[in-house]
Amino acid sequence: MEEAGIGRSRLAPGSFVILETDSPLYRGTYKCQVLEEGYKMMRVSVPEEGGRITLIAAGTQVRVRPPESDEVIFAGVVLSRKSGADRCLVLVTPDLHPAALEQLPPSPEDGPPSLSRLVAITSGKGGVGKTVLAVNLAVALAELGKKVCIVDGDLGTANVDILLNLTPKYNLAHLVHGTMRVAEVLVDGPGGIKVLPGAAGLAELTALGPHQIRQLLEELSPLDGVMDFILLDTGAGLGRRVTDLLTAARQAILITTPEPHAVTDAYALIKVLRGLGGETELFLLINMAESGREAELIASKMRFAAKEFLDYELKYLGYVPMDPAVPRAVRRQVDVLSSHGRSRAAGAIRRLAGRLAETAVGDGGGSGLVGLIRRIHGRLAKGGRQ
């Protein structure tokens, strides 16, 4: 059997079908009438037995077949049960049912595994140069021959486009609402990178229904298939929207500066993620360091504290030195590598990109944006919306 819904010529509205249920409470076969068909979903009349309505609960696994055949032409789950004049059962394939989302693999079940490696870039507080480094790491990875897309997920002050002097017409919210295709939303950045403007788009992911999730997954799947790296620039701090993204990501770069309050906030973020049960692989990056020795000293202390008090192995990716070339590039709205390619900062960023490209992918690879969205909704289905 191919994916659910292919036998559509036999599921035209008005057709009678046999609904087979498989649960301790609702095990049996029932005759129903097709009311509506769609991609991975269908509406059927509420089954009756002996002249009495059979109330099949949401979440019940079902199979649909023609009356004259044993061939299953739709396998799925009861999403909801409507009463009144619109009385019906709404059936969807298991991958669109909220309770099943947490069990889905990182890549779409009906497509090849994602080739993309998603890495979130985050910080415990603002003002540490997170977005500047995200942009320049993207350009540095592109210099290595990688296909890179940077997603602006900073919900409060989405500013990747500002740093690169871009004027996007659309953003991720248009994808969420289904008004634009991903190719129309993507913007060309320096060095051949692609930019997916965020605005409020990612904030709305937690409010999507199953059909919207399906549409968004379908739209993002091609992007996952062609990009080597997807860098997700998250917001800063310990807010729920940030931690939701980070616990759903498999790998993240945690950026801090040598200032004590920045280090404290970065450690606090690690502690929060551990408390949430997250298994995100964190790479520490020290920005605006006076020297390599200073950066290594801070990294050593943070790694010790994480291991000693949180039982967590924090990895050290490296550092970027304090360099006047960076603020000059920011004022010009260009990346450091293109405008000050021989600067100390540019050299450090290139080395960091090389290390990132060489690090073992492990469980973090091959998940992409589709995997991120699936895990976000899997966690919500498991833990509820708070």
GUTOR-491015 format. One record per residue (C-alpha): x, y, z; residue in one letter; residue number from 1. Coordinates in steps of 0.2 Angstrom, whole numbers, plus 5000, padded with zeros to 4 digits. Layout:
<recs>
((X; Y; Z); 'A'; NUM)
...
</recs>
This chain:
<recs>
((5000; 5000; 5000); 'M'; 1)
((5006; 5017; 4996); 'E'; 2)
((5004; 5032; 5007); 'E'; 3)
((4986; 5035; 5014); 'A'; 4)
((4974; 5043; 5002); 'G'; 5)
((4980; 5036; 4986); 'I'; 6)
((4964; 5027; 4983); 'G'; 7)
((4955; 5043; 4981); 'R'; 8)
((4945; 5038; 4965); 'S'; 9)
((4937; 5024; 4977); 'R'; 10)
((4934; 5037; 4991); 'L'; 11)
((4924; 5049; 4982); 'A'; 12)
((4911; 5058; 4993); 'P'; 13)
((4895; 5047; 4995); 'G'; 14)
((4905; 5031; 4993); 'S'; 15)
((4902; 5018; 5006); 'F'; 16)
((4917; 5010; 5015); 'V'; 17)
((4921; 4998; 5029); 'I'; 18)
((4929; 5006; 5044); 'L'; 19)
((4940; 4994; 5055); 'E'; 20)
((4944; 4999; 5072); 'T'; 21)
((4958; 4992; 5083); 'D'; 22)
((4957; 4996; 5101); 'S'; 23)
((4951; 4986; 5117); 'P'; 24)
((4935; 4997; 5117); 'L'; 25)
((4931; 4999; 5099); 'Y'; 26)
((4937; 4983; 5090); 'R'; 27)
((4926; 4978; 5075); 'G'; 28)
((4920; 4983; 5058); 'T'; 29)
((4908; 4997; 5054); 'Y'; 30)
((4900; 5003; 5038); 'K'; 31)
((4902; 5022; 5035); 'C'; 32)
((4900; 5035; 5021); 'Q'; 33)
((4914; 5046; 5014); 'V'; 34)
((4910; 5064; 5017); 'L'; 35)
((4926; 5072; 5012); 'E'; 36)
((4943; 5066; 5006); 'E'; 37)
((4960; 5076; 5007); 'G'; 38)
((4978; 5073; 5008); 'Y'; 39)
((4981; 5062; 5022); 'K'; 40)
((4964; 5065; 5030); 'M'; 41)
((4946; 5061; 5027); 'M'; 42)
((4929; 5064; 5035); 'R'; 43)
((4917; 5049; 5036); 'V'; 44)
((4899; 5048; 5044); 'S'; 45)
((4898; 5042; 5062); 'V'; 46)
((4896; 5023; 5061); 'P'; 47)
((4880; 5015; 5067); 'E'; 48)
((4877; 4997; 5073); 'E'; 49)
((4859; 4990; 5075); 'G'; 50)
((4852; 5008; 5072); 'G'; 51)
((4862; 5015; 5086); 'R'; 52)
((4877; 5027; 5084); 'I'; 53)
((4894; 5020; 5089); 'T'; 54)
((4904; 5033; 5097); 'L'; 55)
((4922; 5030; 5093); 'I'; 56)
((4935; 5040; 5103); 'A'; 57)
((4948; 5051; 5096); 'A'; 58)
((4965; 5043; 5095); 'G'; 59)
((4957; 5026; 5090); 'T'; 60)
((4967; 5018; 5076); 'Q'; 61)
((4957; 5014; 5061); 'V'; 62)
((4959; 5006; 5043); 'R'; 63)
((4947; 5010; 5029); 'V'; 64)
((4943; 4997; 5015); 'R'; 65)
((4930; 4996; 5001); 'P'; 66)
((4915; 4984; 5005); 'P'; 67)
((4920; 4972; 4992); 'E'; 68)
((4939; 4971; 4996); 'S'; 69)
((4951; 4967; 5010); 'D'; 70)
((4963; 4980; 5003); 'E'; 71)
((4966; 4994; 5015); 'V'; 72)
((4966; 5010; 5006); 'I'; 73)
((4968; 5022; 5021); 'F'; 74)
((4976; 5018; 5038); 'A'; 75)
((4976; 5032; 5052); 'G'; 76)
((4969; 5038; 5068); 'V'; 77)
((4953; 5047; 5073); 'V'; 78)
((4958; 5065; 5076); 'L'; 79)
((4941; 5071; 5082); 'S'; 80)
((4922; 5067; 5083); 'R'; 81)
((4910; 5080; 5078); 'K'; 82)
((4892; 5081; 5083); 'S'; 83)
((4876; 5090; 5078); 'G'; 84)
((4872; 5094; 5060); 'A'; 85)
((4890; 5091; 5056); 'D'; 86)
((4891; 5074; 5064); 'R'; 87)
((4906; 5065; 5058); 'C'; 88)
((4923; 5057; 5062); 'L'; 89)
((4939; 5066; 5056); 'V'; 90)
((4952; 5053; 5051); 'L'; 91)
((4971; 5058; 5048); 'V'; 92)
((4987; 5048; 5045); 'T'; 93)
((4996; 5044; 5061); 'P'; 94)
((5010; 5057; 5058); 'D'; 95)
((4997; 5071; 5058); 'L'; 96)
((4990; 5066; 5075); 'H'; 97)
((4996; 5077; 5090); 'P'; 98)
((4998; 5062; 5101); 'A'; 99)
((5009; 5053; 5089); 'A'; 100)
((5020; 5068; 5084); 'L'; 101)
((5032; 5064; 5099); 'E'; 102)
((5036; 5047; 5092); 'Q'; 103)
((5040; 5052; 5074); 'L'; 104)
((5058; 5050; 5067); 'P'; 105)
((5068; 5066; 5064); 'P'; 106)
((5064; 5065; 5046); 'S'; 107)
((5047; 5064; 5037); 'P'; 108)
((5041; 5046; 5036); 'E'; 109)
((5035; 5049; 5018); 'D'; 110)
((5052; 5056; 5012); 'G'; 111)
((5071; 5053; 5012); 'P'; 112)
((5081; 5057; 5028); 'P'; 113)
((5086; 5075; 5029); 'S'; 114)
((5103; 5080; 5023); 'L'; 115)
((5104; 5096; 5033); 'S'; 116)
((5112; 5098; 5050); 'R'; 117)
((5103; 5111; 5061); 'L'; 118)
((5113; 5120; 5073); 'V'; 119)
((5105; 5133; 5085); 'A'; 120)
((5115; 5148; 5090); 'I'; 121)
((5110; 5155; 5107); 'T'; 122)
((5116; 5165; 5122); 'S'; 123)
((5111; 5167; 5140); 'G'; 124)
((5109; 5186; 5138); 'K'; 125)
((5109; 5199; 5124); 'G'; 126)
((5123; 5210; 5119); 'G'; 127)
((5136; 5196; 5117); 'V'; 128)
((5137; 5196; 5098); 'G'; 129)
((5126; 5181; 5095); 'K'; 130)
((5118; 5186; 5079); 'T'; 131)
((5134; 5194; 5072); 'V'; 132)
((5143; 5177; 5074); 'L'; 133)
((5128; 5167; 5067); 'A'; 134)
((5129; 5178; 5051); 'V'; 135)
((5148; 5176; 5050); 'N'; 136)
((5148; 5158; 5054); 'L'; 137)
((5136; 5155; 5040); 'A'; 138)
((5147; 5165; 5027); 'V'; 139)
((5163; 5155; 5034); 'A'; 140)
((5154; 5138; 5031); 'L'; 141)
((5149; 5144; 5014); 'A'; 142)
((5167; 5148; 5010); 'E'; 143)
((5171; 5129; 5014); 'L'; 144)
((5159; 5124; 5000); 'G'; 145)
((5144; 5121; 5012); 'K'; 146)
((5126; 5126; 5007); 'K'; 147)
((5120; 5136; 5021); 'V'; 148)
((5104; 5144; 5027); 'C'; 149)
((5102; 5155; 5042); 'I'; 150)
((5085; 5156; 5050); 'V'; 151)
((5081; 5171; 5060); 'D'; 152)
((5073; 5164; 5075); 'G'; 153)
((5076; 5179; 5087); 'D'; 154)
((5057; 5182; 5090); 'L'; 155)
((5060; 5199; 5099); 'G'; 156)
((5072; 5208; 5088); 'T'; 157)
((5074; 5198; 5072); 'A'; 158)
((5088; 5207; 5064); 'N'; 159)
((5098; 5196; 5053); 'V'; 160)
((5092; 5205; 5038); 'D'; 161)
((5097; 5222; 5046); 'I'; 162)
((5115; 5216; 5049); 'L'; 163)
((5116; 5211; 5031); 'L'; 164)
((5107; 5226; 5024); 'N'; 165)
((5093; 5215; 5017); 'L'; 166)
((5075; 5220; 5014); 'T'; 167)
((5065; 5204; 5014); 'P'; 168)
((5047; 5205; 5008); 'K'; 169)
((5041; 5190; 5017); 'Y'; 170)
((5046; 5180; 5032); 'N'; 171)
((5043; 5163; 5041); 'L'; 172)
((5026; 5169; 5046); 'A'; 173)
((5020; 5168; 5028); 'H'; 174)
((5025; 5150; 5027); 'L'; 175)
((5016; 5146; 5043); 'V'; 176)
((5000; 5154; 5036); 'H'; 177)
((5003; 5145; 5019); 'G'; 178)
((5002; 5161; 5010); 'T'; 179)
((5020; 5160; 5002); 'M'; 180)
((5031; 5146; 4997); 'R'; 181)
((5049; 5144; 5004); 'V'; 182)
((5057; 5149; 4988); 'A'; 183)
((5048; 5165; 4989); 'E'; 184)
((5053; 5169; 5007); 'V'; 185)
((5071; 5165; 5006); 'L'; 186)
((5083; 5179; 5003); 'V'; 187)
((5100; 5178; 4995); 'D'; 188)
((5114; 5183; 5007); 'G'; 189)
((5133; 5186; 5005); 'P'; 190)
((5144; 5172; 5000); 'G'; 191)
((5129; 5162; 4993); 'G'; 192)
((5120; 5159; 5009); 'I'; 193)
((5102; 5159; 5011); 'K'; 194)
((5092; 5169; 5024); 'V'; 195)
((5075; 5164; 5030); 'L'; 196)
((5068; 5179; 5039); 'P'; 197)
((5060; 5175; 5055); 'G'; 198)
((5049; 5189; 5062); 'A'; 199)
((5035; 5181; 5073); 'A'; 200)
((5035; 5166; 5062); 'G'; 201)
((5043; 5154; 5075); 'L'; 202)
((5032; 5160; 5089); 'A'; 203)
((5017; 5153; 5080); 'E'; 204)
((5024; 5136; 5078); 'L'; 205)
((5017; 5131; 5096); 'T'; 206)
((5000; 5136; 5091); 'A'; 207)
((4998; 5126; 5074); 'L'; 208)
((4985; 5113; 5071); 'G'; 209)
((4989; 5096; 5063); 'P'; 210)
((4985; 5102; 5046); 'H'; 211)
((4995; 5117; 5047); 'Q'; 212)
((5010; 5107; 5053); 'I'; 213)
((5008; 5095; 5039); 'R'; 214)
((5008; 5110; 5026); 'Q'; 215)
((5023; 5118; 5035); 'L'; 216)
((5033; 5101; 5035); 'L'; 217)
((5029; 5099; 5016); 'E'; 218)
((5035; 5116; 5013); 'E'; 219)
((5052; 5115; 5022); 'L'; 220)
((5056; 5097; 5017); 'S'; 221)
((5064; 5103; 5000); 'P'; 222)
((5075; 5115; 5010); 'L'; 223)
((5081; 5102; 5021); 'D'; 224)
((5086; 5091; 5006); 'G'; 225)
((5098; 5104; 4998); 'V'; 226)
((5106; 5113; 5013); 'M'; 227)
((5121; 5106; 5022); 'D'; 228)
((5119; 5117; 5037); 'F'; 229)
((5104; 5126; 5044); 'I'; 230)
((5109; 5139; 5057); 'L'; 231)
((5095; 5144; 5069); 'L'; 232)
((5098; 5161; 5077); 'D'; 233)
((5088; 5160; 5093); 'T'; 234)
((5083; 5174; 5105); 'G'; 235)
((5094; 5177; 5120); 'A'; 236)
((5089; 5173; 5138); 'G'; 237)
((5080; 5159; 5147); 'L'; 238)
((5062; 5162; 5140); 'G'; 239)
((5051; 5148; 5136); 'R'; 240)
((5051; 5151; 5117); 'R'; 241)
((5070; 5150; 5117); 'V'; 242)
((5071; 5135; 5128); 'T'; 243)
((5058; 5126; 5118); 'D'; 244)
((5068; 5129; 5102); 'L'; 245)
((5084; 5123; 5111); 'L'; 246)
((5077; 5107; 5118); 'T'; 247)
((5070; 5103; 5101); 'A'; 248)
((5087; 5106; 5093); 'A'; 249)
((5100; 5092; 5093); 'R'; 250)
((5115; 5104; 5093); 'Q'; 251)
((5118; 5122; 5098); 'A'; 252)
((5132; 5135; 5100); 'I'; 253)
((5131; 5144; 5116); 'L'; 254)
((5139; 5161; 5115); 'I'; 255)
((5146; 5171; 5130); 'T'; 256)
((5158; 5185; 5133); 'T'; 257)
((5171; 5185; 5147); 'P'; 258)
((5160; 5197; 5157); 'E'; 259)
((5155; 5189; 5173); 'P'; 260)
((5136; 5192; 5171); 'H'; 261)
((5137; 5185; 5153); 'A'; 262)
((5146; 5169; 5160); 'V'; 263)
((5133; 5168; 5174); 'T'; 264)
((5118; 5169; 5162); 'D'; 265)
((5126; 5156; 5150); 'A'; 266)
((5128; 5144; 5164); 'Y'; 267)
((5110; 5148; 5170); 'A'; 268)
((5104; 5143; 5152); 'L'; 269)
((5113; 5126; 5153); 'I'; 270)
((5105; 5123; 5170); 'K'; 271)
((5088; 5127; 5164); 'V'; 272)
((5090; 5116; 5149); 'L'; 273)
((5096; 5101; 5160); 'R'; 274)
((5081; 5104; 5171); 'G'; 275)
((5070; 5102; 5156); 'L'; 276)
((5077; 5086; 5152); 'G'; 277)
((5085; 5092; 5136); 'G'; 278)
((5099; 5082; 5127); 'E'; 279)
((5105; 5096; 5116); 'T'; 280)
((5124; 5095; 5112); 'E'; 281)
((5131; 5112; 5117); 'L'; 282)
((5147; 5120; 5110); 'F'; 283)
((5154; 5134; 5120); 'L'; 284)
((5160; 5149; 5111); 'L'; 285)
((5169; 5164; 5120); 'I'; 286)
((5167; 5180; 5110); 'N'; 287)
((5176; 5196; 5112); 'M'; 288)
((5190; 5188; 5122); 'A'; 289)
((5206; 5198; 5125); 'E'; 290)
((5217; 5182; 5122); 'S'; 291)
((5216; 5164; 5119); 'G'; 292)
((5222; 5161; 5137); 'R'; 293)
((5207; 5171; 5144); 'E'; 294)
((5195; 5162; 5133); 'A'; 295)
((5202; 5145; 5138); 'E'; 296)
((5202; 5149; 5157); 'L'; 297)
((5183; 5154; 5156); 'I'; 298)
((5179; 5139; 5146); 'A'; 299)
((5188; 5127; 5158); 'S'; 300)
((5178; 5135; 5173); 'K'; 301)
((5162; 5133; 5164); 'M'; 302)
((5165; 5115; 5158); 'R'; 303)
((5170; 5110; 5176); 'F'; 304)
((5155; 5118; 5184); 'A'; 305)
((5144; 5110; 5171); 'A'; 306)
((5151; 5093; 5174); 'K'; 307)
((5153; 5094; 5193); 'E'; 308)
((5135; 5102; 5197); 'F'; 309)
((5125; 5097; 5182); 'L'; 310)
((5133; 5081; 5176); 'D'; 311)
((5134; 5088; 5159); 'Y'; 312)
((5149; 5087; 5146); 'E'; 313)
((5150; 5105; 5139); 'L'; 314)
((5161; 5105; 5123); 'K'; 315)
((5172; 5120; 5119); 'Y'; 316)
((5172; 5126; 5101); 'L'; 317)
((5184; 5140; 5103); 'G'; 318)
((5184; 5159; 5104); 'Y'; 319)
((5184; 5175; 5094); 'V'; 320)
((5195; 5189; 5099); 'P'; 321)
((5190; 5207; 5103); 'M'; 322)
((5193; 5216; 5086); 'D'; 323)
((5188; 5233; 5080); 'P'; 324)
((5184; 5226; 5063); 'A'; 325)
((5168; 5218; 5069); 'V'; 326)
((5159; 5234; 5075); 'P'; 327)
((5165; 5242; 5059); 'R'; 328)
((5157; 5229; 5048); 'A'; 329)
((5141; 5230; 5059); 'V'; 330)
((5140; 5248; 5055); 'R'; 331)
((5142; 5245; 5037); 'R'; 332)
((5129; 5231; 5037); 'Q'; 333)
((5141; 5219; 5030); 'V'; 334)
((5149; 5202; 5036); 'D'; 335)
((5167; 5203; 5043); 'V'; 336)
((5174; 5190; 5031); 'L'; 337)
((5169; 5200; 5016); 'S'; 338)
((5174; 5217; 5022); 'S'; 339)
((5189; 5213; 5034); 'H'; 340)
((5194; 5196; 5028); 'G'; 341)
((5212; 5197; 5035); 'R'; 342)
((5206; 5203; 5052); 'S'; 343)
((5209; 5193; 5068); 'R'; 344)
((5191; 5190; 5070); 'A'; 345)
((5188; 5184; 5052); 'A'; 346)
((5202; 5172; 5054); 'G'; 347)
((5195; 5165; 5071); 'A'; 348)
((5178; 5163; 5063); 'I'; 349)
((5185; 5153; 5049); 'R'; 350)
((5194; 5142; 5061); 'R'; 351)
((5178; 5140; 5071); 'L'; 352)
((5168; 5135; 5055); 'A'; 353)
((5181; 5122; 5051); 'G'; 354)
((5179; 5114; 5068); 'R'; 355)
((5161; 5114; 5067); 'L'; 356)
((5161; 5106; 5050); 'A'; 357)
((5173; 5093; 5056); 'E'; 358)
((5164; 5089; 5073); 'T'; 359)
((5155; 5072; 5073); 'A'; 360)
((5137; 5074; 5068); 'V'; 361)
((5130; 5060; 5080); 'G'; 362)
((5112; 5061; 5084); 'D'; 363)
((5112; 5080; 5079); 'G'; 364)
((5113; 5077; 5060); 'G'; 365)
((5100; 5074; 5047); 'G'; 366)
((5086; 5082; 5056); 'S'; 367)
((5085; 5099; 5049); 'G'; 368)
((5070; 5111; 5051); 'L'; 369)
((5057; 5097; 5049); 'V'; 370)
((5065; 5087; 5063); 'G'; 371)
((5065; 5103; 5074); 'L'; 372)
((5046; 5106; 5071); 'I'; 373)
((5042; 5088; 5074); 'R'; 374)
((5051; 5088; 5090); 'R'; 375)
((5043; 5104; 5096); 'I'; 376)
((5026; 5097; 5094); 'H'; 377)
((5031; 5080; 5101); 'G'; 378)
((5036; 5089; 5117); 'R'; 379)
((5020; 5099; 5117); 'L'; 380)
((5010; 5083; 5114); 'A'; 381)
((5019; 5074; 5128); 'K'; 382)
((5020; 5088; 5141); 'G'; 383)
((5005; 5099; 5136); 'G'; 384)
((5005; 5118; 5132); 'R'; 385)
((5010; 5128; 5147); 'Q'; 386)
</recs>
